[in-house]
Amino acid sequence: MNKLVDACPESTIAVVSHGAWINALLAVVSGHEIGSGKTQLKNACISMLYQEKNKWEIGFYNLVKNYLVIHLFV
Protein backbone atom coordinates (compact mmCIF):
# COMPACT_ATOMS: atom_id res chain seq x y z
CA MET A 1 0.00 0.00 0.00
CA ASN A 2 2.80 2.41 0.83
CA LYS A 3 4.42 1.81 -2.57
CA LEU A 4 1.15 2.66 -4.31
CA VAL A 5 0.77 5.89 -2.36
CA ASP A 6 4.41 6.81 -2.93
CA ALA A 7 3.99 6.27 -6.69
CA CYS A 8 0.81 8.39 -6.87
CA PRO A 9 0.84 10.71 -3.84
CA GLU A 10 -2.01 13.00 -4.95
CA SER A 11 -4.32 10.24 -6.18
CA THR A 12 -7.24 8.26 -4.87
CA ILE A 13 -6.37 4.59 -5.40
CA ALA A 14 -8.76 1.63 -5.61
CA VAL A 15 -7.39 -1.81 -4.78
CA VAL A 16 -9.48 -4.89 -5.58
CA SER A 17 -8.60 -8.11 -3.79
CA HIS A 18 -9.81 -11.33 -2.23
CA GLY A 19 -11.14 -11.28 1.32
CA ALA A 20 -8.14 -13.04 2.88
CA TRP A 21 -5.75 -10.23 1.88
CA ILE A 22 -8.24 -7.55 2.94
CA ASN A 23 -8.79 -9.27 6.30
CA ALA A 24 -5.03 -9.48 6.86
CA LEU A 25 -4.66 -5.78 6.05
CA LEU A 26 -7.53 -4.84 8.37
CA ALA A 27 -5.93 -6.89 11.16
CA VAL A 28 -2.57 -5.14 10.81
CA VAL A 29 -4.04 -1.64 10.57
CA SER A 30 -6.46 -2.17 13.49
CA GLY A 31 -3.89 -3.75 15.80
CA HIS A 32 -5.76 -7.07 15.41
CA GLU A 33 -9.05 -5.70 16.78
CA ILE A 34 -10.74 -6.71 13.50
CA GLY A 35 -9.67 -8.71 10.47
CA SER A 36 -8.29 -12.23 10.18
CA GLY A 37 -10.08 -14.66 12.49
CA LYS A 38 -12.43 -11.95 13.80
CA THR A 39 -14.23 -10.43 10.82
CA GLN A 40 -16.29 -12.29 8.24
CA LEU A 41 -16.24 -10.07 5.17
CA LYS A 42 -19.40 -10.06 3.07
CA ASN A 43 -19.22 -10.80 -0.66
CA ALA A 44 -18.42 -7.71 -2.73
CA CYS A 45 -18.01 -5.53 0.37
CA ILE A 46 -16.11 -2.27 0.30
CA SER A 47 -13.54 -1.15 2.83
CA MET A 48 -11.85 2.25 2.88
CA LEU A 49 -8.44 2.92 4.33
CA TYR A 50 -6.59 6.20 4.28
CA GLN A 51 -3.25 7.52 5.36
CA GLU A 52 -3.01 10.29 7.93
CA LYS A 53 0.36 11.54 9.15
CA ASN A 54 2.05 8.48 7.60
CA LYS A 55 -0.23 6.11 9.54
CA TRP A 56 -2.94 3.94 7.98
CA GLU A 57 -6.47 4.36 9.35
CA ILE A 58 -9.71 2.50 8.61
CA GLY A 59 -12.52 4.75 7.41
CA PHE A 60 -15.02 1.90 7.16
CA TYR A 61 -15.04 -1.81 6.33
CA ASN A 62 -17.41 -4.57 5.22
CA LEU A 63 -19.87 -2.13 3.65
CA VAL A 64 -22.46 -3.61 1.28
CA LYS A 65 -25.40 -1.70 -0.22
CA ASN A 66 -27.70 -2.19 -3.20
CA TYR A 67 -26.37 1.13 -4.39
CA LEU A 68 -23.34 2.95 -3.10
CA VAL A 69 -22.01 6.41 -3.73
CA ILE A 70 -18.76 7.42 -2.08
CA HIS A 71 -17.48 10.97 -2.12
CA LEU A 72 -13.90 11.33 -1.01
CA PHE A 73 -12.77 14.81 -0.12
CA VAL A 74 -9.01 15.01 -0.04
DOKEZA-573722 format. One record per atom (N, C-alpha, C): residue in one letter; x, y, z. Coordinates in steps of 0.2 Angstrom, whole numbers. Layout:
% DOKEZA-573722
   res      px      py      pz
     A       X       Y       Z
...
END
This chain:
% DOKEZA-573722
   res      px      py      pz
     M       4      -6       0
     M       0       0       0
     M       4       6       0
     N      10       6       4
     N      14      12       4
     N      17      13      -3
     K      19       8      -6
     K      22       9     -13
     K      17      12     -18
     L      11      10     -17
     L       6      13     -22
     L       5      21     -20
     V       5      22     -14
     V       4      29     -12
     V      10      33     -14
     D      16      31     -13
     D      22      34     -15
     D      22      35     -22
     A      20      31     -26
     A      20      31     -33
     A      15      36     -36
     C       9      37     -32
     C       4      42     -34
     C       2      46     -28
     P       6      50     -26
     P       4      54     -19
     P      -2      58     -19
     E      -4      61     -25
     E     -10      65     -25
     E     -16      62     -27
     S     -16      55     -28
     S     -22      51     -31
     S     -26      47     -26
     T     -32      46     -28
     T     -36      41     -24
     T     -35      35     -28
     I     -34      29     -24
     I     -32      23     -27
     I     -37      18     -25
     A     -39      14     -30
     A     -44       8     -28
     A     -40       2     -29
     V     -40      -3     -24
     V     -37      -9     -24
     V     -42     -14     -23
     V     -42     -19     -28
     V     -47     -24     -28
     V     -44     -31     -26
     S     -46     -35     -21
     S     -43     -41     -19
     S     -48     -46     -16
     H     -45     -51     -15
     H     -49     -57     -11
     H     -49     -55      -4
     G     -54     -58       0
     G     -56     -56       7
     G     -50     -58      11
     A     -46     -63      10
     A     -41     -65      14
     A     -36     -60      15
     W     -34     -57       9
     W     -29     -51       9
     W     -32     -45      13
     I     -38     -43      12
     I     -41     -38      15
     I     -42     -39      22
     N     -44     -45      24
     N     -44     -46      31
     N     -37     -46      35
     A     -32     -48      32
     A     -25     -47      34
     A     -23     -40      35
     L     -25     -36      30
     L     -23     -29      30
     L     -27     -25      36
     L     -34     -27      36
     L     -38     -24      42
     L     -35     -26      49
     A     -33     -32      49
     A     -30     -34      56
     A     -23     -30      58
     V     -19     -29      53
     V     -13     -26      54
     V     -14     -18      56
     V     -19     -15      52
     V     -20      -8      53
     V     -24      -7      59
     S     -28     -12      61
     S     -32     -11      67
     S     -29     -13      74
     G     -23     -16      73
     G     -19     -19      79
     G     -23     -25      81
     H     -26     -29      76
     H     -29     -35      77
     H     -35     -35      81
     E     -39     -29      81
     E     -45     -29      84
     E     -51     -31      79
     I     -49     -31      73
     I     -54     -34      68
     I     -49     -37      62
     G     -52     -40      58
     G     -48     -44      52
     G     -48     -51      53
     S     -42     -54      51
     S     -41     -61      51
     S     -44     -65      57
     G     -48     -69      57
     G     -50     -73      62
     G     -56     -70      67
     K     -57     -63      65
     K     -62     -60      69
     K     -68     -57      65
     T     -66     -56      58
     T     -71     -52      54
     T     -73     -57      48
     Q     -79     -58      47
     Q     -81     -61      41
     Q     -84     -56      36
     L     -80     -55      31
     L     -81     -50      26
     L     -87     -53      21
     K     -92     -49      20
     K     -97     -50      15
     K     -95     -50       8
     N     -98     -54       4
     N     -96     -54      -3
     N     -97     -47      -6
     A     -92     -45     -10
     A     -92     -39     -14
     A     -92     -33      -9
     C     -90     -33      -3
     C     -90     -28       2
     C     -85     -23       0
     I     -85     -17       3
     I     -81     -11       2
     I     -78      -9       8
     S     -71      -8       8
     S     -68      -6      14
     S     -64       0      12
     M     -63       5      16
     M     -59      11      14
     M     -54      13      20
     L     -48      13      17
     L     -42      15      22
     L     -39      21      19
     Y     -36      25      23
     Y     -33      31      21
     Y     -27      32      26
     Q     -22      36      23
     Q     -16      38      27
     Q     -17      45      30
     E     -15      45      36
     E     -15      51      40
     E      -9      52      44
     K      -5      57      42
     K       2      58      46
     K       6      51      45
     N       6      48      39
     N      10      42      38
     N       8      36      42
     K       2      36      44
     K      -1      31      48
     K      -8      29      44
     W      -9      22      43
     W     -15      20      40
     W     -20      20      45
     E     -26      22      43
     E     -32      22      47
     E     -38      18      43
     I     -43      16      46
     I     -49      13      43
     I     -54      17      43
     G     -57      19      37
     G     -63      24      37
     G     -69      20      38
     F     -70      14      35
     F     -75       9      36
     F     -73       3      33
     Y     -77      -2      35
     Y     -75      -9      32
     Y     -82     -13      31
     N     -82     -18      27
     N     -87     -23      26
     N     -94     -20      24
     L     -93     -14      20
     L     -99     -11      18
     L    -102     -14      12
     V    -109     -15      12
     V    -112     -18       6
     V    -119     -14       6
     K    -121     -12       0
     K    -127      -8      -1
     K    -129     -10      -8
     N    -136     -10      -9
     N    -138     -11     -16
     N    -136      -6     -21
     Y    -135       0     -18
     Y    -132       6     -22
     Y    -127       9     -17
     L    -122      12     -20
     L    -117      15     -16
     L    -113      21     -19
     V    -113      26     -16
     V    -110      32     -19
     V    -105      34     -13
     I     -99      35     -15
     I     -94      37     -10
     I     -91      44     -13
     H     -91      49      -9
     H     -87      55     -11
     H     -81      55      -6
     L     -76      56      -9
     L     -69      57      -5
     L     -67      64      -6
     F     -66      67       0
     F     -64      74      -1
     F     -57      74       2
     V     -52      75      -2
     V     -45      75       0
     V     -42      82       0
END
